[in-house]
Amino acid sequence: MMVYRLSREKFRFDLSGTGAKLAGGRWNSPGIPVLYTAEARALAALEIAVHTPLNVIPEDYMMATIFVPEKVAIHEIRIKDLPENWKSFPEIRYTQTLGDKYFKENKFLGIKVPSAVIHGDHNLLLNPLHAEYNKIKIISSDKFEFDQRLFIKDSEA
């Protein structure tokens, strides 16, 4: 399967999960390395957009296409198994604790989780500490330009 990751150009080939390890995220606490990816390019773009202030157009981004073999162990977390407020902002501790559990157990190369941004879409979170992590490969990394309409209010356009 192919998944997608947007990052600044200087991190375009970095699959270490260090960014998430340093900052934490919806599905991991600081200290736990995770590579956040999306099942679609549009979702990868919106995941950046929701964390960017209005009037700031992200620049210097690259879209990586990453190959993940079909036969690796992936666990899926379904919305029906999550509390009603799972996609709150800021993130709730529940989702971080749940993700941490799977990453620390190290049974799965990744966990497929529902997107908090687009209902029905998914993110694939990859575990850099898993024994099969070396099987994922960057297929391409291309310059990505955001449409400025995502970041500028109508009255300013």
SVG drawing of the C-alpha trace seen along z (x, -y; Angstrom):
<svg xmlns="http://www.w3.org/2000/svg" viewBox="-20 -41 37 52">
<polyline fill="none" stroke="black" stroke-width="0.4" points="0.0,0.0 1.0,-3.6 0.7,-6.2 1.7,-9.9 3.6,-12.3 4.1,-16.0 7.2,-17.5 9.6,-20.4 12.2,-19.8 15.0,-19.3 13.0,-16.3 11.9,-14.8 13.8,-11.6 13.5,-11.4 11.4,-8.4 12.7,-8.3 9.5,-9.6 11.6,-12.1 9.2,-15.0 6.4,-13.1 8.8,-11.8 9.7,-15.3 6.3,-16.9 3.8,-14.1 0.6,-14.0 -3.0,-12.8 -1.9,-9.1 1.5,-9.3 3.0,-10.9 6.3,-12.8 9.1,-10.2 7.4,-7.7 8.7,-7.9 5.9,-7.6 5.8,-8.4 2.4,-9.9 1.2,-9.2 -2.1,-9.5 -3.9,-7.2 -4.5,-10.1 -2.5,-13.1 -5.4,-15.5 -5.6,-14.2 -1.9,-14.7 -2.3,-18.3 -5.3,-19.0 -3.4,-17.5 -0.8,-20.3 -3.5,-22.9 -5.4,-22.4 -2.2,-23.1 -1.3,-26.2 -2.6,-29.7 -4.8,-31.6 -2.8,-34.0 0.3,-31.8 0.8,-29.8 3.1,-26.8 6.2,-26.8 9.1,-24.5 7.0,-21.3 7.5,-18.0 5.0,-15.2 6.5,-11.8 4.9,-8.7 5.8,-5.8 5.5,-2.1 4.3,0.1 4.2,3.9 0.7,5.4 1.8,8.4 3.1,6.5 1.2,6.4 -1.2,3.4 -3.7,2.9 -6.9,0.9 -8.5,-1.3 -12.2,-1.9 -14.3,-4.9 -16.8,-2.7 -14.1,-1.6 -13.2,-5.2 -14.9,-7.6 -17.2,-10.2 -14.7,-13.0 -11.7,-11.2 -11.1,-13.9 -11.2,-16.9 -8.7,-19.7 -6.4,-19.8 -5.9,-16.0 -7.2,-13.9 -4.9,-11.7 -7.0,-8.6 -5.8,-8.5 -2.2,-9.1 -2.3,-6.3 -3.9,-3.9 -1.4,-4.7 1.5,-4.4 0.3,-1.0 0.5,0.3 3.8,-1.3 5.4,0.0 4.1,3.5 5.8,3.4 3.6,6.2 2.5,4.1 4.5,2.1 1.6,-0.4 -1.8,-1.3 -4.5,-2.5 -6.5,-5.2 -9.5,-7.3 -8.7,-10.8 -9.9,-13.6 -9.9,-16.0 -11.9,-14.0 -14.6,-11.6 -14.2,-8.3 -10.5,-8.8 -7.6,-7.2 -4.0,-7.9 -1.4,-5.1 1.0,-5.6 4.2,-3.7 6.4,-2.4 10.1,-3.1 11.1,-0.6 9.4,2.3 11.6,5.1 9.9,4.8 10.3,1.0 13.1,1.4 10.6,2.7 9.0,-0.7 10.5,-2.8 10.1,-6.3 9.1,-5.9 9.1,-9.6 9.3,-13.0 8.0,-16.0 7.6,-19.7 4.2,-20.5 2.5,-23.9 -0.6,-24.6 -3.5,-26.4 -3.5,-29.8 -7.3,-29.7 -7.0,-27.3 -5.3,-29.9 -6.8,-33.3 -10.3,-34.4 -12.6,-35.4 -12.5,-39.0 -8.7,-39.0 -8.6,-37.3"/>
</svg>
